[in-house]
Amino acid sequence: MATASVPLGPFTYTAPGDLGLQRDTMLINELLLRDKCGQPKTRGFYLPGKAFTYGRPNDKRDYTAADALRGWGGGSSSLPFDRPKKQPERDFMALNRSAVSAGLVTSKESFDYRATHDIRKKPPTTEQKTGTRRLPPSMVFGLPTRPCTPIYDLLEHKFQDKWISQRRNQELAKRREEKQKKNQLLLYDTRATLLRTFQNPVDNKPLWQLPRFTKSAKPHLQTFRTNQAKDDAFRNFDLDRIGRKGVLGQGVYEAAQN
């Protein structure tokens, strides 16, 4: 039996739903709107009403071309412009001194004294003191005449040599700065690191073996006639490994390399 689909209203995807309280503002409130299955969420601003005028308003001008043809209207202020006088700030330090001189000490008496008396700070004076500077009678005004360049300096390329020496000094100073920066970044060993890396020499003890093998067991074959001959053979073998290939130095002889 097929069931009829329920039509979806505009308030179906809101928090109250179709059965709750419905207001038109719920359709534009992002906190009350719910996502639709399989559809992206739509967001945006609504356009203003029909009475809205786009663009920027024109600046209001008091005088137009017609007023200019009839003659400019005179302003109320004349040059120099009358600026409103700024009242100076109250001098509370002078008020406190006057209150103490009058015998008022408590905070309430000082507050009442400030309410009945008024002392203002003196406005700062903008007058600049201009002093007369006495110049010597031998004073000469203007720039000094530039001396002529000697022709010998041009012929000997003195300016070129001077420029090259300056460039060389700049390069040397730059290299010294770079070297100093590299030295600052390098790590150096302290006493703690040196003591940490140092290892006390320890005598290698022979591996433990059964007493019967260390005392009574003897090799069946002895290829060296004496112990001295055995030590000499191993010493020569260590020297001979330098010119051979391989990790252990037991390979073929390697040719000398430059």
Backbone as CSV, one residue per row, in Angstrom:
resi,resn,N_x,N_y,N_z,CA_x,CA_y,CA_z,C_x,C_y,C_z
1,MET,0.844,-1.185,0.000,0.000,0.000,0.000,0.879,1.235,0.000
2,ALA,0.731,2.058,-0.979,1.571,3.238,-1.124,1.083,4.323,-0.190
3,THR,2.036,4.977,0.447,1.686,6.064,1.355,1.909,7.390,0.647
4,ALA,0.995,8.319,0.876,1.112,9.641,0.242,2.183,10.446,0.924
5,SER,3.023,11.112,0.148,4.091,11.927,0.685,3.540,13.207,1.285
6,VAL,4.077,13.570,2.425,3.625,14.781,3.112,4.316,15.980,2.469
7,PRO,3.588,16.995,2.028,4.253,18.160,1.418,5.089,18.913,2.453
8,LEU,6.240,19.364,2.033,7.157,20.079,2.906,6.866,21.571,2.846
9,GLY,6.742,22.171,4.004,6.484,23.594,4.087,7.764,24.386,4.243
10,PRO,7.673,25.703,4.251,8.883,26.506,4.412,9.500,26.381,5.798
11,PHE,8.704,25.986,6.811,9.217,25.871,8.176,9.595,24.434,8.531
12,THR,9.682,23.555,7.550,10.016,22.162,7.855,11.459,22.033,8.331
13,TYR,12.348,22.789,7.715,13.776,22.692,8.056,14.203,23.784,9.036
14,THR,13.333,24.090,9.966,13.673,24.998,11.057,13.652,24.233,12.366
15,ALA,14.145,24.837,13.415,14.207,24.160,14.709,12.821,23.847,15.271
16,PRO,11.824,24.757,15.246,10.496,24.385,15.768,9.758,23.407,14.866
17,GLY,9.999,23.477,13.549,9.298,22.600,12.629,7.945,23.167,12.221
18,ASP,7.147,22.296,11.581,5.829,22.738,11.096,4.802,22.853,12.217
19,LEU,5.029,22.182,13.336,4.041,22.163,14.404,4.298,23.226,15.464
20,GLY,5.465,23.821,15.489,5.794,24.806,16.515,5.335,26.194,16.123
21,LEU,5.777,27.128,16.925,5.480,28.524,16.663,6.252,28.976,15.428
22,GLN,5.581,29.673,14.523,6.175,30.043,13.244,6.208,31.567,13.115
23,ARG,7.395,32.060,12.796,7.581,33.483,12.518,8.436,33.604,11.259
24,ASP,8.283,34.680,10.567,9.038,34.871,9.323,10.539,35.035,9.586
25,THR,10.896,35.528,10.773,12.316,35.708,11.077,13.038,34.379,11.256
26,MET,12.295,33.286,11.461,12.937,31.975,11.605,13.563,31.503,10.303
27,LEU,13.069,32.009,9.174,13.592,31.570,7.877,14.926,32.220,7.528
28,ILE,15.335,33.244,8.270,16.615,33.921,8.005,17.569,33.821,9.174
29,ASN,17.159,33.177,10.257,18.023,33.011,11.423,18.869,31.758,11.234
30,GLU,20.196,31.925,11.168,21.097,30.795,10.933,21.105,29.805,12.095
31,LEU,20.764,30.250,13.293,20.772,29.357,14.447,19.557,28.426,14.464
32,LEU,18.499,28.813,13.773,17.279,28.004,13.774,17.139,27.167,12.512
33,LEU,17.897,27.454,11.463,17.784,26.699,10.216,18.499,25.363,10.331
34,ARG,17.987,24.343,9.670,18.555,23.008,9.651,18.971,22.652,8.226
35,ASP,19.972,21.773,8.099,20.489,21.387,6.792,19.526,20.448,6.094
36,LYS,19.488,20.552,4.773,18.684,19.667,3.951,19.551,18.521,3.453
37,CYS,18.988,17.349,3.406,19.740,16.159,3.000,20.058,16.212,1.512
38,GLY,21.315,16.120,1.171,21.733,16.095,-0.220,21.772,17.448,-0.881
39,GLN,21.613,18.528,-0.147,21.632,19.864,-0.725,22.601,20.738,0.075
40,PRO,23.292,21.623,-0.617,24.205,22.510,0.125,23.438,23.549,0.937
41,LYS,24.066,24.016,1.978,23.442,25.019,2.838,23.582,26.391,2.196
42,THR,22.473,27.087,2.058,22.459,28.395,1.408,22.614,29.486,2.454
43,ARG,23.534,30.354,2.179,23.764,31.494,3.055,23.950,32.740,2.206
44,GLY,23.514,33.860,2.716,23.681,35.110,1.990,22.916,36.222,2.659
45,PHE,23.092,37.412,2.123,22.402,38.588,2.635,21.206,38.894,1.740
46,TYR,20.181,39.395,2.358,18.995,39.792,1.611,19.154,41.225,1.131
47,LEU,18.613,41.496,-0.062,18.714,42.824,-0.638,17.790,43.785,0.106
48,PRO,18.188,45.046,0.167,17.299,46.026,0.825,16.012,46.223,0.038
49,GLY,15.139,46.997,0.622,13.835,47.220,0.001,13.903,48.065,-1.251
50,LYS,12.718,48.318,-1.840,12.665,49.085,-3.080,12.971,50.555,-2.854
51,ALA,12.803,51.020,-1.653,13.073,52.431,-1.369,14.547,52.725,-1.174
52,PHE,15.399,51.675,-1.218,16.833,51.882,-1.000,17.474,52.432,-2.272
53,THR,18.344,53.408,-2.109,19.041,54.043,-3.228,20.500,53.645,-3.181
54,TYR,21.010,53.062,-4.246,22.398,52.617,-4.317,23.297,53.784,-4.724
55,GLY,24.559,53.667,-4.338,25.526,54.695,-4.688,25.915,55.521,-3.485
56,ARG,26.726,56.535,-3.716,27.186,57.420,-2.658,26.442,58.745,-2.749
57,PRO,26.066,59.302,-1.625,25.336,60.586,-1.680,26.268,61.721,-2.098
58,ASN,25.693,62.695,-2.752,26.455,63.866,-3.173,26.708,64.779,-1.986
59,ASP,27.897,65.369,-1.978,28.211,66.307,-0.909,27.389,67.587,-1.063
60,LYS,26.865,68.029,0.066,26.060,69.249,0.054,26.983,70.453,0.054
61,ARG,26.768,71.324,-0.883,27.568,72.521,-1.010,26.699,73.747,-0.720
62,ASP,27.280,74.644,0.065,26.521,75.832,0.430,26.425,76.828,-0.714
63,TYR,27.465,76.863,-1.550,27.498,77.838,-2.625,27.550,77.108,-3.956
64,THR,26.797,77.564,-4.919,26.732,76.990,-6.255,27.225,78.019,-7.280
65,ALA,27.110,77.639,-8.558,27.534,78.560,-9.620,26.656,79.804,-9.654
66,ALA,25.355,79.643,-9.368,24.464,80.821,-9.349,24.866,81.800,-8.257
67,ASP,25.263,81.260,-7.102,25.719,82.147,-6.028,27.017,82.846,-6.405
68,ALA,27.885,82.163,-7.161,29.132,82.790,-7.587,28.877,83.927,-8.568
69,LEU,27.863,83.766,-9.458,27.549,84.831,-10.400,26.941,86.044,-9.698
70,ARG,26.170,85.782,-8.650,25.570,86.894,-7.912,26.555,87.551,-6.951
71,GLY,27.653,86.858,-6.686,28.616,87.405,-5.739,28.746,86.481,-4.540
72,TRP,29.973,86.306,-4.106,30.221,85.414,-2.987,29.724,86.028,-1.692
73,GLY,29.113,85.177,-0.891,28.632,85.640,0.399,29.775,85.782,1.381
74,GLY,29.747,86.843,2.131,30.807,87.065,3.094,30.670,86.151,4.300
75,GLY,31.762,85.628,4.762,31.736,84.754,5.928,31.606,85.540,7.216
76,SER,31.177,84.857,8.231,30.991,85.508,9.528,32.313,85.822,10.204
77,SER,33.323,85.010,9.883,34.620,85.213,10.514,35.556,85.914,9.545
78,SER,36.429,86.705,10.073,37.403,87.424,9.268,38.787,86.898,9.573
79,LEU,39.693,87.186,8.692,41.077,86.772,8.889,41.762,87.701,9.865
80,PRO,42.516,87.227,10.808,42.673,85.810,11.141,41.427,85.240,11.800
81,PHE,41.197,83.942,11.598,39.988,83.315,12.088,39.949,83.366,13.614
82,ASP,38.767,83.603,14.133,38.578,83.637,15.574,38.456,82.226,16.106
83,ARG,39.389,81.843,16.875,39.355,80.502,17.464,38.765,80.573,18.863
84,PRO,37.996,79.548,19.227,37.437,79.579,20.588,38.543,79.443,21.620
85,LYS,38.432,80.275,22.634,39.452,80.250,23.670,39.292,79.003,24.525
86,LYS,40.375,78.305,24.691,40.377,77.084,25.473,40.680,77.416,26.931
87,GLN,39.776,76.958,27.788,39.951,77.235,29.206,41.066,76.358,29.779
88,PRO,42.017,76.951,30.477,43.114,76.144,31.025,42.618,75.185,32.101
89,GLU,43.422,74.162,32.369,43.060,73.155,33.358,43.208,73.706,34.767
90,ARG,42.521,73.028,35.687,42.585,73.440,37.087,43.918,72.991,37.692
91,ASP,44.452,73.828,38.537,45.726,73.547,39.201,45.411,72.962,40.579
92,PHE,45.349,71.631,40.671,44.974,70.984,41.925,46.091,71.098,42.965
93,MET,47.332,71.174,42.523,48.415,71.317,43.484,48.333,72.676,44.191
94,ALA,48.010,73.731,43.437,47.841,75.047,44.063,46.627,75.074,44.979
95,LEU,45.557,74.360,44.575,44.378,74.283,45.432,44.689,73.570,46.739
96,ASN,45.463,72.499,46.673,45.820,71.784,47.899,46.689,72.641,48.810
97,ARG,47.631,73.375,48.231,48.453,74.247,49.052,47.624,75.336,49.722
98,SER,46.675,75.886,48.978,45.822,76.936,49.561,44.945,76.374,50.666
99,ALA,44.457,75.122,50.478,43.615,74.527,51.507,44.406,74.261,52.780
100,VAL,45.647,73.774,52.632,46.479,73.532,53.815,46.819,74.843,54.507
101,SER,47.074,75.892,53.718,47.368,77.194,54.322,46.162,77.739,55.090
102,ALA,44.937,77.409,54.616,43.728,77.855,55.306,43.380,76.981,56.502
103,GLY,44.140,75.911,56.761,43.892,75.049,57.908,42.964,73.895,57.632
104,LEU,42.733,73.574,56.357,41.857,72.462,56.001,42.746,71.256,55.706
105,VAL,42.469,70.151,56.455,43.349,68.987,56.354,42.594,67.758,55.865
106,THR,41.388,67.518,56.312,40.652,66.303,55.972,40.240,66.332,54.507
107,SER,39.872,65.146,53.999,39.488,65.031,52.586,38.183,65.753,52.303
108,LYS,37.225,65.740,53.251,35.947,66.422,53.019,36.149,67.926,52.957
109,GLU,36.999,68.454,53.863,37.262,69.897,53.848,37.992,70.302,52.565
110,SER,38.923,69.449,52.088,39.604,69.761,50.832,38.648,69.724,49.655
111,PHE,37.700,68.766,49.654,36.721,68.687,48.568,35.824,69.919,48.552
112,ASP,35.379,70.346,49.719,34.531,71.550,49.788,35.322,72.790,49.367
113,TYR,36.618,72.827,49.702,37.435,73.979,49.317,37.595,74.048,47.800
114,ARG,37.777,72.901,47.161,37.887,72.892,45.695,36.577,73.288,45.033
115,ALA,35.448,72.962,45.681,34.158,73.313,45.094,33.874,74.807,45.171
116,THR,34.442,75.484,46.149,34.185,76.920,46.319,35.304,77.793,45.754
117,HIS,36.466,77.237,45.487,37.588,78.015,44.963,38.045,77.401,43.641
118,ASP,38.600,78.234,42.828,39.046,77.788,41.504,40.367,78.464,41.169
119,ILE,41.359,77.668,40.874,42.672,78.155,40.451,43.034,77.422,39.160
120,ARG,43.380,78.168,38.138,43.694,77.597,36.830,45.194,77.693,36.560
121,LYS,45.658,76.775,35.739,47.057,76.811,35.330,47.284,77.939,34.338
122,LYS,48.474,78.440,34.318,48.817,79.489,33.385,48.966,78.912,31.984
123,PRO,48.352,79.521,30.981,48.502,78.990,29.613,49.931,79.117,29.135
124,PRO,50.383,78.144,28.375,51.778,78.223,27.875,51.925,79.345,26.865
125,THR,52.993,80.050,26.961,53.270,81.157,26.045,53.892,80.621,24.769
126,THR,53.402,81.114,23.655,53.903,80.688,22.336,54.902,81.670,21.754
127,GLU,55.252,82.671,22.518,56.212,83.651,21.995,57.611,83.053,21.975
128,GLN,58.268,83.224,20.912,59.627,82.717,20.741,60.629,83.849,20.979
129,LYS,61.597,83.523,21.796,62.624,84.503,22.084,63.652,84.508,20.954
130,THR,63.725,85.638,20.283,64.652,85.781,19.170,65.861,86.579,19.653
131,GLY,67.006,85.950,19.558,68.228,86.636,19.963,69.046,87.051,18.764
132,THR,69.744,88.106,18.896,70.594,88.602,17.818,71.942,87.901,17.883
133,ARG,72.357,87.392,16.759,73.625,86.705,16.651,74.667,87.637,16.056
134,ARG,75.708,87.815,16.784,76.772,88.695,16.329,77.791,87.894,15.517
135,LEU,77.966,88.267,14.300,78.906,87.598,13.405,80.179,88.429,13.305
136,PRO,81.287,87.762,13.142,82.552,88.524,13.001,82.569,89.300,11.694
137,PRO,83.299,90.389,11.644,83.326,91.200,10.396,83.971,90.465,9.234
138,SER,84.812,89.457,9.522,85.468,88.725,8.437,84.662,87.526,7.971
139,MET,83.382,87.458,8.335,82.539,86.329,7.965,82.261,86.374,6.470
140,VAL,82.427,85.228,5.799,82.186,85.120,4.366,81.050,84.125,4.169
141,PHE,80.012,84.498,3.462,78.861,83.656,3.213,79.029,82.923,1.887
142,GLY,78.354,81.748,1.805,78.394,80.956,0.584,79.196,79.686,0.771
143,LEU,79.335,78.911,-0.278,80.068,77.660,-0.262,81.498,77.882,-0.713
144,PRO,82.427,77.130,-0.125,83.831,77.313,-0.566,84.042,76.762,-1.968
145,THR,84.990,77.317,-2.645,85.309,76.877,-4.003,85.988,75.508,-3.954
146,ARG,85.515,74.607,-4.818,86.078,73.272,-4.859,87.469,73.321,-5.462
147,PRO,88.439,72.664,-4.820,89.810,72.707,-5.375,89.888,71.900,-6.667
148,CYS,90.810,72.275,-7.500,90.994,71.595,-8.777,91.634,70.222,-8.560
149,THR,91.277,69.297,-9.424,91.827,67.947,-9.341,93.211,67.925,-9.987
150,PRO,94.220,67.454,-9.282,95.566,67.425,-9.895,95.610,66.459,-11.082
151,ILE,96.284,66.861,-12.126,96.383,66.026,-13.325,97.248,64.800,-13.077
152,TYR,98.160,64.887,-12.107,99.025,63.728,-11.839,98.210,62.570,-11.219
153,ASP,97.215,62.924,-10.415,96.383,61.873,-9.837,95.572,61.150,-10.905
154,LEU,95.153,61.873,-11.937,94.405,61.237,-13.020,95.305,60.333,-13.855
155,LEU,96.525,60.791,-14.110,97.433,59.987,-14.919,97.896,58.737,-14.182
156,GLU,98.051,58.799,-12.868,98.532,57.660,-12.098,97.401,56.733,-11.636
157,HIS,96.182,56.997,-12.066,95.014,56.172,-11.685,94.887,56.083,-10.157
158,LYS,95.067,57.229,-9.512,95.015,57.238,-8.052,93.613,56.927,-7.532
159,PHE,92.610,57.469,-8.195,91.237,57.238,-7.747,90.828,55.776,-7.947
160,GLN,91.300,55.153,-9.031,90.999,53.744,-9.256,91.646,52.876,-8.176
161,ASP,92.905,53.151,-7.870,93.587,52.375,-6.823,92.930,52.577,-5.463
162,LYS,92.486,53.792,-5.199,91.815,54.065,-3.930,90.500,53.300,-3.837
163,TRP,89.754,53.259,-4.953,88.479,52.534,-4.953,88.715,51.036,-4.787
164,ILE,89.744,50.497,-5.433,90.035,49.065,-5.313,90.443,48.710,-3.883
165,SER,91.242,49.562,-3.267,91.643,49.288,-1.877,90.451,49.361,-0.930
166,GLN,89.558,50.303,-1.160,88.356,50.372,-0.328,87.494,49.127,-0.493
167,ARG,87.333,48.668,-1.729,86.551,47.461,-1.966,87.200,46.242,-1.315
168,ARG,88.529,46.166,-1.368,89.231,45.043,-0.750,89.032,45.069,0.770
169,ASN,89.122,46.232,1.371,88.908,46.337,2.818,87.479,45.957,3.208
170,GLN,86.518,46.348,2.381,85.132,45.968,2.659,84.928,44.458,2.571
171,GLU,85.530,43.822,1.565,85.405,42.376,1.435,86.053,41.659,2.608
172,LEU,87.236,42.134,3.042,87.900,41.504,4.181,87.086,41.671,5.462
173,ALA,86.496,42.836,5.643,85.670,43.050,6.840,84.431,42.172,6.812
174,LYS,83.846,42.002,5.609,82.673,41.132,5.490,83.033,39.682,5.763
175,ARG,84.193,39.229,5.298,84.616,37.852,5.566,84.882,37.636,7.052
176,ARG,85.471,38.640,7.698,85.703,38.502,9.143,84.386,38.398,9.908
177,GLU,83.389,39.175,9.504,82.092,39.087,10.171,81.450,37.718,9.954
178,GLU,81.513,37.195,8.713,80.932,35.875,8.450,81.662,34.792,9.234
179,LYS,82.995,34.885,9.301,83.760,33.897,10.067,83.419,33.971,11.544
180,GLN,83.235,35.167,12.056,82.875,35.314,13.465,81.493,34.743,13.743
181,LYS,80.559,34.927,12.800,79.224,34.352,12.977,79.276,32.829,12.969
182,LYS,80.106,32.252,12.074,80.222,30.796,12.035,80.833,30.255,13.322
183,ASN,81.825,30.962,13.850,82.445,30.506,15.101,81.470,30.570,16.270
184,GLN,80.566,31.521,16.240,79.581,31.603,17.314,78.608,30.439,17.275
185,LEU,78.325,29.924,16.075,77.378,28.823,15.951,78.001,27.468,16.256
186,LEU,79.347,27.382,16.232,79.992,26.096,16.470,79.885,25.702,17.933
187,LEU,79.794,24.391,18.149,79.726,23.868,19.509,81.147,23.624,20.018
188,TYR,81.361,23.864,21.273,82.660,23.647,21.874,82.483,22.725,23.071
189,ASP,83.562,22.005,23.367,83.532,21.039,24.463,83.810,21.733,25.785
190,THR,83.002,21.404,26.757,83.210,21.888,28.109,83.851,20.785,28.950
191,ARG,84.121,21.117,30.189,84.751,20.129,31.064,83.815,18.955,31.312
192,ALA,82.516,19.249,31.384,81.554,18.171,31.612,81.505,17.203,30.427
193,THR,81.521,17.761,29.194,81.478,16.883,28.023,82.762,16.074,27.883
194,LEU,83.903,16.682,28.217,85.158,15.935,28.137,85.197,14.800,29.152
195,LEU,84.722,15.066,30.354,84.690,14.004,31.365,83.679,12.923,31.009
196,ARG,82.626,13.310,30.318,81.616,12.330,29.954,82.116,11.383,28.863
197,THR,82.926,11.921,27.931,83.422,11.089,26.842,84.648,10.265,27.239
198,PHE,85.338,10.625,28.305,86.534,9.894,28.712,86.150,8.577,29.392
199,GLN,86.851,7.529,29.032,86.614,6.212,29.614,87.915,5.719,30.233
200,ASN,87.804,5.307,31.458,88.977,4.786,32.143,89.422,3.476,31.509
201,PRO,90.706,3.313,31.269,91.170,2.057,30.676,90.925,0.886,31.630
202,VAL,90.403,-0.185,31.069,90.082,-1.383,31.849,90.804,-2.569,31.210
203,ASP,91.458,-3.357,32.014,92.143,-4.539,31.508,91.124,-5.585,31.077
204,ASN,91.296,-6.061,29.856,90.387,-7.090,29.357,90.706,-8.433,30.023
205,LYS,89.766,-8.912,30.766,89.943,-10.193,31.436,89.635,-11.331,30.468
206,PRO,90.329,-12.400,30.559,90.025,-13.518,29.648,88.667,-14.127,29.969
207,LEU,88.075,-14.694,28.933,86.763,-15.321,29.114,86.889,-16.534,30.036
208,TRP,85.823,-16.790,30.711,85.829,-17.896,31.662,85.790,-19.227,30.909
209,GLN,86.604,-20.173,31.323,86.620,-21.509,30.732,86.674,-22.545,31.863
210,LEU,86.366,-23.746,31.495,86.451,-24.811,32.480,87.909,-25.042,32.886
211,PRO,88.163,-25.341,34.128,89.558,-25.534,34.565,90.299,-26.642,33.820
212,ARG,89.571,-27.676,33.377,90.254,-28.779,32.699,90.766,-28.381,31.319
213,PHE,90.097,-27.384,30.704,90.565,-26.926,29.405,91.709,-25.929,29.543
214,THR,91.744,-25.161,30.609,92.810,-24.177,30.787,94.106,-24.787,31.312
215,LYS,94.028,-25.893,32.032,95.219,-26.489,32.652,95.790,-27.646,31.843
216,SER,94.937,-28.609,31.527,95.446,-29.835,30.918,95.286,-29.914,29.411
217,ALA,94.369,-29.054,28.832,94.118,-29.139,27.387,95.262,-28.473,26.626
218,LYS,95.817,-29.133,25.638,96.899,-28.625,24.808,96.527,-28.760,23.348
219,PRO,97.001,-27.825,22.486,96.705,-27.959,21.060,97.460,-29.148,20.455
220,HIS,96.827,-29.777,19.421,97.450,-30.913,18.754,98.538,-30.471,17.774
221,LEU,98.474,-29.191,17.304,99.428,-28.731,16.294,99.920,-27.348,16.693
222,GLN,101.221,-27.148,16.686,101.834,-25.858,16.993,102.682,-25.453,15.795
223,THR,102.235,-24.388,15.027,102.939,-23.988,13.804,104.082,-23.034,14.078
224,PHE,104.195,-22.465,15.239,105.301,-21.584,15.595,106.224,-22.319,16.570
225,ARG,107.504,-22.169,16.317,108.465,-22.864,17.157,108.555,-22.248,18.557
226,THR,108.469,-20.878,18.589,108.563,-20.204,19.880,107.476,-19.133,19.962
227,ASN,107.234,-18.655,21.162,106.256,-17.571,21.349,106.729,-16.255,20.726
228,GLN,108.027,-16.023,20.709,108.574,-14.822,20.083,108.304,-14.823,18.587
229,ALA,108.459,-15.996,17.953,108.173,-16.094,16.515,106.699,-15.847,16.235
230,LYS,105.823,-16.275,17.158,104.380,-16.042,16.988,104.045,-14.561,17.090
231,ASP,104.625,-13.862,18.060,104.365,-12.424,18.207,104.899,-11.639,17.016
232,ASP,106.085,-12.023,16.510,106.622,-11.333,15.342,105.744,-11.534,14.118
233,ALA,105.192,-12.716,13.957,104.339,-12.989,12.807,103.067,-12.138,12.850
234,PHE,102.433,-12.023,14.004,101.223,-11.197,14.110,101.542,-9.714,13.924
235,ARG,102.694,-9.276,14.393,103.081,-7.877,14.218,103.315,-7.571,12.743
236,ASN,103.976,-8.459,12.030,104.188,-8.266,10.589,102.860,-8.320,9.822
237,PHE,101.950,-9.134,10.302,100.632,-9.210,9.645,99.871,-7.884,9.776
238,ASP,99.953,-7.232,10.933,99.309,-5.933,11.108,99.909,-4.880,10.192
239,LEU,101.217,-4.906,9.995,101.845,-3.954,9.091,101.526,-4.243,7.642
240,ASP,101.360,-5.517,7.313,101.095,-5.889,5.928,99.659,-5.595,5.515
241,ARG,98.727,-5.419,6.473,97.325,-5.161,6.125,97.109,-3.778,5.542
242,ILE,98.069,-2.882,5.687,97.865,-1.517,5.200,97.753,-1.484,3.681
243,GLY,98.545,-2.261,2.971,98.531,-2.230,1.515,97.585,-3.211,0.881
244,ARG,96.781,-3.928,1.643,95.862,-4.927,1.075,94.428,-4.393,1.075
245,LYS,93.607,-4.961,0.236,92.197,-4.606,0.142,91.390,-5.414,1.153
246,GLY,90.147,-4.928,1.347,89.261,-5.636,2.253,89.119,-4.918,3.587
247,VAL,88.050,-5.290,4.287,87.799,-4.654,5.578,88.840,-5.081,6.596
248,LEU,89.204,-6.354,6.583,90.186,-6.867,7.531,91.619,-6.787,7.008
249,GLY,91.799,-6.261,5.783,93.143,-6.155,5.227,93.751,-7.504,4.878
250,GLN,92.936,-8.440,4.365,93.426,-9.772,4.021,93.281,-10.068,2.535
251,GLY,92.984,-9.011,1.721,92.803,-9.227,0.298,94.087,-9.067,-0.473
252,VAL,93.927,-8.806,-1.782,95.091,-8.644,-2.652,95.696,-7.267,-2.398
253,TYR,96.930,-7.105,-2.874,97.609,-5.833,-2.688,96.968,-4.766,-3.566
254,GLU,96.857,-3.553,-3.005,96.244,-2.421,-3.708,97.338,-1.485,-4.202
255,ALA,97.163,-1.011,-5.468,98.160,-0.109,-6.054,98.133,1.236,-5.340
256,ALA,99.260,1.918,-5.329,99.350,3.219,-4.670,98.509,4.248,-5.414
257,GLN,97.890,5.155,-4.668,97.033,6.197,-5.241,97.625,7.560,-4.929
258,ASN,97.485,8.453,-5.919,98.013,9.815,-5.731,97.039,10.624,-4.895
